[in-house]
Amino acid sequence: MPDLSFDASTFWITLFTFILIICCFYFTLTFFQHLRNGEEREIKQSKQAAVICFALMLLLPIFYTLIVSR
C-alpha cells in the first residue's frame, strides 16, 4: 500500500499552483482591460504573463509527480 503522508513539498507545490491560478486570472482580466483601452504594449505584456502563469500552473504539478514517482 503506498504511503499517503502529506509532506511539506506537496503543500508548497499546491500553494504555488493556487498562487499561479490567481495570477493567471488577474493577468487575464488585465488583458481584457487593456484590450478595451487599446493599449498595445500592455496587451502584449499581460497576455504573455497570463500564458506563462497558465503554463507553469499546469506543468509544475506534472513535473513534481514525475520526479517523485521515480
N, C-alpha and C positions, 0 to 999 in steps of 0.2 A: 504494500500500500504506500503510495507516495506521501512524502512529508508535506503537509499543507500549512506549515507555520508561516506566519506573516512577518517577514524581516524588514529591516529599515530601508533596504534598497527598493523593495516593491512599493513601499509608502512614498518614497521620493519620486519614483518614476510615475506613479499615479498622480501625485500632486503636480508635478511638472506638466503632465499631459492635460490636466484640468486648466492650468495656467495658460497653456498654449491654445486651448479651446476658447478661453475668454479673449485672448489676444487676437485670434483669428476672427472672432465675431466683431471685436472693436475695429480692426482694420477693414473688415468688410463694410461696416456701417460708415466708416470714414471715407472709403472708396466711393460709396453712393453719394455722400455729401459733396465731395469734391467733383464728382461727375455732374451733379446738378449745377454747381457753381462754375463749371468749365475750366477748372484749374488743372492744366495738363501735367505739370511736374508732380503735383500732389496725387493725381490719379495714378500715375505710374508707380510712385513710391508706395502708396497704400495697397495697391494691387499686388506688388511684389512681396510686401510684408505679410499680407494675408495668405498668399500662396506658400511662402516659406513656413509660416506658423502651421498651416494645414498639413504640409508635408511632414514636418517634424512631429506633429501630433499623431499622425498615422504611423510613421516609421520608427519612432522611439520605442514604443512597446514591442514592436515586431523584432527589432534588433536585440532588445533586452531578453525576450523569450528565446531567441536563437542562441544567445550567449549562455544563458542559464541552463538551457536544456542539454548542453554538451556534456 
